[in-house]
């Protein structure tokens, strides 16, 4: 099996371990943020961490190979400079926008007065 093959056992095992550990970290963060009294800040903190952990993006060479977007962003910034560091950043920006949109829609329906 080729190492860069997205169907290889090592690639799938790495993503399985990453997703399971991400779920564990998200659960711990969920418990840590349960002490925040303001519901809006609580949801925002939780959403930002979920976006950081679970947003994938393709690596530079092959669009079939994915990695966490924040790692792509960090590696691009460290190795190639600020000009090419926007690949993972764009994915995180769109995911953050989508998360904020979902939170705004949720807030709209949550605070809407109930009509009888």
N, C-alpha and C positions, 0 to 999 in steps of 0.2 A: 504494500500500500504506500502511496505517495504521502509525504508529510503535509503537503499543501492541499491535499484533496479534502473538500469539505464534508465528505461522507466517511472519512477515516475514523477509526475507533478513538484515537487520541483526541481528535478535534471535538467529537461528540461528548467524550468523557470530560474534557476541559470545560465545555459549556454547561454540562450537567452539574459539575462541581461548582462552577461560578454561579449558576442560577440558584442552587440550593443554599450556598453560603450567602448570596444576596438576599434570599428570603429570610435567612436567620438574622442578618444585619438589619433588614427592614423591620423585623419583629422587635428587635431590641430598640431600634430608634422609635418605633411606635410606642413602646412602653416608656421610653425616656421623655417623649413629648406629651405624654398624657397629663403631665402636671401643668402644662400651659393653659391658662384660664380662658384666653380669647380663642374662640373657635376658628376665626380666620387665620390667625398666626399659626395655630396648631396645624391646620390643613396645609398651609403654605410650606411650613417646615417639613412636613411629611411628604408632600408632593415633590419638593425639590430633591430630597434624598432618593425618592423612588425614580425620578428622572435621571439622576446621576448614576444610579446603580444599574438600571435596566434599559438604557438607551444603547442599542448596538449601532455600529457603523462599519462600513467596509474598510479593509486595509488598503494601502495605496496601490499595490500591484494587481491584486485580483479582487473583483467585485463579488466573488463567491465566498470569500473568507471574511468573517466578521469578527470584531472585537468590541469591547465596551468603548463608547464614544469619548468618555473622559480620558481613557488611556490613549486613544488615538490623538486627542487634542494635546495632551501632555507630551507625548513623544514627538509630535510634529513641532511643537514649540521648542522643545529642548534640542532636537537634532537638526531641524531645517529652518528654524527662525520663525518670526511672527508672520511673515508673508504667506507661508504655506500652512500655518497653524489653524486655519479656519475650517478645515474639513470636518473634524469632530465637533468644532464649535457650532457650526451650522446645524448639525443634527441635534445638539443639546439645546440650541436656541429654539428650533421648531418644536421639540418635545416640551420645553418649558412653556412656550406659547400655548400649545395644546392643553397642557396641565392647567394653566391659568384660565383658559377658556372653559374647561370642564368645571373648575372651581367657581367661576362666575355664574355659570348656568345653574350649578347646584345651589349657590347662594340665592339666586333669583327665585327658584322654586321653594327653597327652604323658608325664606322670609316673606313670601307672598301671602297676603292676608287671605284667609279662607272665606269664601263666599257661601252663604247659606241660601 
